[in-house]
Every structure is written in structure tokens, then in C-alpha cells.
Amino acid sequence: MTLFNSKPITYFSLLAFTLLATSCFNKKQTTKDHLVFRYNEHKNIGSLDPAFAKDNADIWAVNQLFNGLVQMDDSLLVKPSIAKHWAISDNAVNYTFTLRNDVYFHKHKLFKKDSTRLVTAHDFEYSFNRILDPKTASSGRWIFNKVAGFKAVNDSVFNIKLKQPFPAFLGLLTMKYCSVVPKEITTYYGTDFRANPIGTGPFKFKRWEENVKLVFRKNNNYFETNKSGENLPYLEAVAITFLPDKQSEFMQFIQGNLDFLNSLDASYQDEILTTKGLLRAKYQPTIDLIRSPYLNTEYLAFYMDSDLDEIQSKNIREAVNYGFDRQKMMTYLRNGIGIPATGGFIPKGLPGYNATIGYTYQPEKAKKLIKDYKENTNKIPKITITTTSNYLNFCEYIQRELTKIGLTVAVDVLPASTLKEGKANGKLDVFRASWVADYPDAQNYLSLFYSENFAPNGPNYTHFSNATFDTWYKQAFTETNEVERIKLYTKMDSLVLKNTPIVPLYYDEVIRFSQKDVTGLGSNPTNLLELKYVDKTH
């Protein structure tokens, strides 16, 4: 056994929202009104039920209200949460979690005595079965695909058995789908639990006026403490607005009406950042900038089952990889935000990433590859890159650069839904895509090249197939030595790049702007908003 342990908005509506946030406190608490953390969610929030925490907007909100067995820190290490420690059997299929005995649900009248109760292993058994129940229709059912079963051994011990070893499983359990919920509350509210959430998190639900405002209050009974033993969280409340326009969101932030901004839109990127990705001098006295790797790879994909000679030609696929300057692309199109993808498909910030296995800008080499193709086929090579309007500037840049090396390139712009359907069904020869990690393990990225995952039944949109890759991919599931497993990941990534079914463009970055009085915000490669450590000073 291996044991793991660890200790356009109107002024009136803005005013109304401010009054709402501050009215949540009684007169004795008015001195703490500055401890309200305010941010905007331009994509809106669909549900506060963790069973539907699929989109980033929902995940951020749910993360403030709920906890699971385990959690992930900013370094992508799995740490205890409601489980204080766990053991994994030698065959790596049995996980036994021992729960804390001091975690309570947020208060609700349905709990009757004390208006709350202790969380037990039986609550996790119910919560996981709820995710699996077809009637729930949770988007997180896939998390349990490799789970043979789970049960509460007693109130404080919870056991999960896998069908086969799966080293990334603990990472999966950190997803908000795996949060614990109380049966008596979810059964009472049914689908309305989405707007009446009761969890165990550092903040508790106060009020939600959909499309207008959402308010959470501090959970004074929260179980976690800081390294000094002080209770978390520090903030008194979290206030979320729903301005749909990013430029309006930016103006509210600049005016000091929001504490945090987590986006970089073309409408203001030149205003706030230099071409090198630095904060402009006029904002440095009042704003902090945080940048860190984000588990998101942006890329072009070739459909390897295409009938086109150009797609079947490795010369053409390599020429595209060599034929444009990724650093120049990032400097001029994203103000330096993002890391040029000269490594593989695995993004920087994730174990298995290797900066040397990809392609650099070599225009002369690209020209020779195109020339060789023309001489061997007596054809002028042509490709069409399909994209959405959001990424048109990137594809037009690549189009211009590839024209210089002798490749004729067209760019076709489709609605996102049409592109999604086309790439899933093999209708597009070359298309722009991105892959954001479902869970922080390189296996999640490499699954896009496993032959049994051909789209539309899996995420292998390129229809890449390689027997050696498949062997290594299956081997990685049973490799319990983390160092050896990471070596396998790098070997697989290198093999993919040598066969060129994709053209990595860049690895994205998390970029966060905050007011100077905000402390403890931090950042992480999954771009999870963690507010329990955040404080505000004046």
C-alpha cells in the first residue's frame, strides 16, 4: 500500500448591485464592506449544481460553494480536501479515502437540528451515484468510465475500485463534478438545486438574480485553515455581475468597480499591454498582472483519411509546420500572450512537455519540401484551412506566410457549430482547433491520437493511427512509476509530431489583471478561480 497524507450597463443598475452586495451585512459588519470581491462573468452562469459544472463560468462559481474528496494546488499536485488522506493498493485499482470529521454542510432548514450536519462517506456514495443516474443527465458521467464501483465502508471511509489502473484518476476526482452534495436538499429541490445550492465550500449561496447579479457570503464554519492555523476564507462576500460586453467589463475594471479581470480581448489588448505582453506604464501603479501557463494547446489539424494528395503528403504537412514564425505571430496578434508551440501537443506546464520535439521557423527548408512535392507530383499544392471568425486573424497570418514558401492556401470561415460538426465527421481537410485539459494529465492530450478514439466516437479528429503509439498509450495506463510514465508521454508526443497530423500553434497562458489591493489571488494551469486565500487591503 502507498499512503498519501498532508496537513452597456446603467449607473442605476451598478448602484443597485452595490447596494445589494453591501446590504448582505448587518450594521456591525459595515467596516468589512471592502472585503467584497467583485468580478464579472460575461459568459453568464447556467447552473450552481456541480453535476453540471462543465463550462468555466459554472466551474468558478461552483468552486466557491463545494468541495470534493481531493483538490489540486497551483502546481497541479493533488492534495487532501474532505478526505484527509488516502491509500492506493499495490495493483493500483483500489483507492481508500479516510474523511475528516469536521466538515459540515452549509446551513439549511431541511437539516432541522442545528440546521446543518456532518459530511459522511455515505454522502459521497450518494453524490457519485447521482452523477451516474441517467435522470440527472450530468455532463460528468464520463469521469466514472474506468470505475468498477464505489461504496461507503462506514461514515468516515470511502472506497473506489477501478476496472484497470489509471494513474490520472486522482486528478479526475479534483473536478467539480465530484463535489459532495446532501441528499435531503437535492431531492427536495430537484432540478431547482441549480439555483438553491447547499455545499461545504468557503462561501455559501446568498442570492442570484439571473443575468444581473449573484452573491455569495462567507462560510464561517469552513473547515480549512491557512498555514498559520487561521480560518479561511478572508473575504466577507463574492459579488458577480453579468455584463456580456467585454469592453464594458474592461471599463468597469479600470474604473475600480471590479477587482479582477480574466480575459484579453482584441478591443482593449493594445490599450493595456505592450507588444511584449507587459502592463503599460500608466496602469502599473493601480493594477497587477499575473501570467502563467494554461493547459490549452491551439493547433491546426490534418484529417489523415482525406483523399487529397496534399494532406497525404508528409512533405506538405512538414512544410506547414516549418513555414511560419510562431513567435512573430504571438507578438503581433496576441501582444506576446501565449507561448509559441515549438514543442509537441502536450502544453508547457504539464509533465511530459518537451520544448525540443516540435518545429521551428525554417522557411528555406519549407520551400524545399514544397519544391520536392511539385517535382514529384507535377502539381501546384493547395490547401484550405477552416476556422471560426474568432481565429481568422491567425489563419490569415499563416496563409500569408505559407504563400511565401510556395503553398497556395485558402481560408474558409464557418460558424463554431458547423466547424464542430465538420471536424467530428471528417468533412474538413485542415481545420483550426484547441484542446483544453479536462484533467491535468498528459494522457488527456494524447487520447486525441489513440486509434480507438476515432471521431465521432472519440476525440481523435485527425484519424491518426500508429501501432507503436497505441502500444505505448495502453502501457501508460499500467505504468505506476510516475517518472517512467512521463517518459512514455514524451515519446508518444514526439512520435505524433514526427508523423505530422497536427501543426501546434501556441500554448495559451492564463492572464489575470487585479486591483492593487487584492492579495492571494494567484494563478494555476487549469485557470481555476480560487478565492479562499484572497484578501483585500486598503
C-alpha positions, 0 to 999 in steps of 0.5 A: 500500500502507498499512503498519501497524507498532508496537513452597456450597463446603467449607473442605476443598475451598478448602484443597485448591485452595490447596494445589494452586495453591501446590504448582505451585512448587518450594521456591525459588519459595515467596516468589512464592506471592502472585503467584497470581491467583485468580478464579472462573468460575461459568459453568464452562469447556467447552473450552481449544481456541480453535476453540471459544472462543465463550462468555466463560468459554472466551474468558478462559481461552483468552486466557491460553494463545494468541495470534493474528496481531493483538490489540486494546488497551483502546481497541479499536485493533488492534495487532501480536501474532505478526505484527509488522506488516502491509500492506493493498493499495490495493483493500483485499482483500489483507492481508500479515502479516510474523511475528516470529521469536521466538515459540515454542510452549509446551513439549511432548514431541511437539516432541522437540528442545528440546521446543518450536519456532518459530511459522511462517506455515505454522502459521497456514495450518494453524490457519485451515484447521482452523477451516474443516474441517467435522470440527472443527465450530468455532463460528468458521467464520463469521469466514472468510465474506468470505475468498477464501483464505489461504496461507503465502508462506514461514515468516515471511509470511502472506497473506489475500485477501478476496472484497470489502473489509471494513474490520472484518476486522482486528478479526475476526482479534483473536478467539480463534478465530484463535489459532495452534495446532501441528499435531503436538499437535492431531492427536495429541490430537484432540478431547482438545486441549480439555483438553491445550492447547499455545499461545504465550500468557503462561501455559501449561496446568498442570492442570484438574480439571473443575468444581473447579479449573484452573491455569495457570503462567507462560510464561517464554519469552513473547515480549512485553515491557512498555514498559520492555523487561521480560518479561511476564507478572508473575504466577507462576500463574492459579488458577480455581475453579468455584463456580456460586453467585454469592453464594458467589463474592461471599463468597469475594471479600470474604473475600480468597480471590479477587482479582477479581470480574466480575459484579453480581448482584441478591443482593449489588448493594445490599450493595456499591454505592450507588444511584449505582453507587459502592463503599460506604464500608466496602469502599473501603479493601480493594477497587477498582472499575473501570467502563467501557463494554461493547459490549452494547446491551439493547433491546426489539424490534418484529417489523415483519411482525406483523399487529397494528395496534399494532406497525404503528403508528409512533405506538405504537412512538414512544410506547414509546420516549418513555414511560419514564425510562431513567435512573430505571430504571438507578438503581433496578434496576441501582444506576446500572450501565449507561448509559441508551440515549438514543442509537441501537443502536450502544453508547457506546464504539464509533465511530459512537455518537451520544448525540443520535439516540435518545429521551428521557423525554417522557411528555406527548408519549407520551400524545399519540401514544397519544391520536392512535392511539385517535382514529384507530383507535377502539381501546384499544392493547395490547401484550405484551412477552416476556422471560426471568425474568432481565429481568422486573424491567425489563419490569415497570418499563416496563409500569408506566410505559407504563400511565401514558401510556395503553398497556395492556401485558402481560408474558409470561415464557418460558424463554431457549430458547423466547424464542430460538426465538420471536424467530428465527421471528417468533412474538413481537410485542415481545420483550426482547433484547441484542446483544453485539459479536462484533467491535468494529465498528459494522457488527456492530450494524447487520447486525441491520437489513440486509434480507438478514439476515432471521431465521432466516437472519440476525440481523435479528429485527425484519424491518426493511427500508429501501432507503436503509439497505441502500444505505448498509450495502453502501457501508460495506463499500467505504468505506476512509476510516475517518472517512467510514465512521463517518459512514455508521454514524451515519446508518444508526443514526439512520435505524433509530431514526427508523423505530422497530423497536427501543426501546434500553434501556441500554448495559451497562458492564463492572464489575470489583471487585479486591483492593487489591493487584492492579495492571494489571488494567484494563478494555476494551469487549469485557470481555476478561480480560487478565492479562499486565500484572497484578501483585500487591503486598503 
